[in-house]
Amino acid sequence: MWPFGKKIPVEKPGTKTVTTVICIPGKWAAWKDFILTLVEATGGDFMVAGNIVVHAKKQRHYAIEFCERDERLQDSFRVAGSVTPVSGSFLSEIGNHQQVIYISGKTGNLRETENIALAAAAVLKAGGLGIKIETTGKAFEQGQWFDLLEDFHEANLYKMFVLDSIVTEDGAVYSCGMHNLGLRDTIVSGEEVEQAINIIRTFGYYQIVDKPAIMNNQTFQAAINSQVYRITDEPNQPNKGHGLFENPYGMWRLTKE
């Protein structure tokens, strides 16, 4: 059942943009091998021109960086894949990678986030082993990413680009990654961790599916007769000052009434 509360009008798309960054390790022998494989694997839909990967049909382009092996990558995928979750055999593959590709591009709305997700899938088809969203801190095996795109709904972008189980030292729980979608993150205090995660997740899906124009001091309920939460602006984001994780759109705080 979708959440509901006060009926409010649909907001107009925002004008801000963010840069989403995606890490994709692989076993390419050289840059030129990746370029040729990308064209072959995608039937020419994607190609590389200089330091740009281009999707001609959608007229989208993304910066691409080809880097040497990174010894830290297996550990970072282990941490980022703890909630997805990823398997031990997958982490072994990451440990044996030879090269790393980073793709980045402007997002900040649902359409552009879907487009960069498709670009990341193209790199996987061309030999990528898995995906780590650098602007969220969440990792996926190749098959997990393909499954989320195969039967695609906008709500899948939440699963792909948002982490909603981060706990602060004082016990608050918050999300990270909604800025990839052009939306505010959420923080909850005074709840058990699982309950806090559930309300953050429900509130996140609500924003993506219903696209409400949320305003400061409104209320929110996940279902009839469920707990009512007051929505207020949170000026002190836990990720404030962090270039990859800070949300330029802001953060909502949900407080029990």
ZITA-V54145 format. One record per backbone hydrogen bond with DSSP energy under -0.5 kcal/mol. NH is the residue of the N-H (numbers start at 0). CO is the residue of the C=O. If there is no record, write none. Layout:
nh=NH co=CO
nh=NH co=CO
This chain:
nh=3 co=220
nh=5 co=218
nh=10 co=210
nh=19 co=17
nh=19 co=104
nh=21 co=102
nh=22 co=131
nh=23 co=100
nh=25 co=98
nh=26 co=126
nh=33 co=29
nh=34 co=30
nh=35 co=31
nh=36 co=32
nh=37 co=33
nh=38 co=34
nh=39 co=35
nh=40 co=36
nh=41 co=37
nh=42 co=39
nh=43 co=38
nh=44 co=41
nh=46 co=53
nh=48 co=51
nh=51 co=48
nh=52 co=61
nh=53 co=46
nh=54 co=59
nh=55 co=44
nh=55 co=53
nh=58 co=54
nh=59 co=54
nh=61 co=52
nh=62 co=103
nh=63 co=50
nh=64 co=101
nh=66 co=64
nh=66 co=99
nh=68 co=97
nh=70 co=68
nh=72 co=69
nh=75 co=71
nh=76 co=72
nh=77 co=73
nh=78 co=74
nh=79 co=75
nh=80 co=76
nh=81 co=78
nh=84 co=80
nh=85 co=80
nh=90 co=86
nh=91 co=87
nh=92 co=88
nh=93 co=89
nh=94 co=90
nh=95 co=91
nh=95 co=92
nh=96 co=93
nh=97 co=25
nh=98 co=25
nh=99 co=66
nh=100 co=23
nh=101 co=64
nh=102 co=21
nh=103 co=62
nh=104 co=19
nh=106 co=17
nh=107 co=179
nh=108 co=179
nh=112 co=108
nh=113 co=109
nh=114 co=110
nh=115 co=111
nh=116 co=112
nh=117 co=113
nh=118 co=114
nh=119 co=115
nh=120 co=116
nh=121 co=117
nh=122 co=118
nh=123 co=119
nh=124 co=120
nh=125 co=121
nh=126 co=123
nh=127 co=122
nh=128 co=24
nh=129 co=24
nh=130 co=139
nh=131 co=22
nh=132 co=137
nh=133 co=20
nh=133 co=131
nh=134 co=20
nh=135 co=132
nh=136 co=132
nh=137 co=132
nh=138 co=79
nh=139 co=130
nh=141 co=128
nh=144 co=140
nh=145 co=141
nh=146 co=142
nh=147 co=143
nh=148 co=144
nh=149 co=145
nh=150 co=146
nh=151 co=148
nh=151 co=149
nh=155 co=152
nh=156 co=153
nh=157 co=154
nh=158 co=154
nh=159 co=155
nh=160 co=156
nh=161 co=157
nh=162 co=175
nh=165 co=173
nh=167 co=171
nh=170 co=167
nh=172 co=187
nh=173 co=165
nh=174 co=185
nh=175 co=162
nh=179 co=176
nh=180 co=177
nh=181 co=178
nh=182 co=177
nh=184 co=249
nh=186 co=251
nh=187 co=172
nh=188 co=253
nh=195 co=191
nh=196 co=192
nh=197 co=193
nh=198 co=194
nh=199 co=195
nh=200 co=196
nh=201 co=197
nh=202 co=198
nh=203 co=199
nh=204 co=200
nh=205 co=201
nh=206 co=202
nh=207 co=203
nh=208 co=204
nh=209 co=205
nh=210 co=205
nh=210 co=206
nh=212 co=8
nh=213 co=211
nh=216 co=230
nh=217 co=214
nh=219 co=228
nh=220 co=3
nh=221 co=226
nh=225 co=222
nh=228 co=219
nh=229 co=254
nh=230 co=217
nh=231 co=229
nh=231 co=252
nh=233 co=250
nh=234 co=232
nh=236 co=234
nh=239 co=236
nh=241 co=238
nh=242 co=240
nh=245 co=241
nh=247 co=245
nh=249 co=246
nh=251 co=184
nh=252 co=231
nh=253 co=186
nh=254 co=229
nh=254 co=252
nh=256 co=227
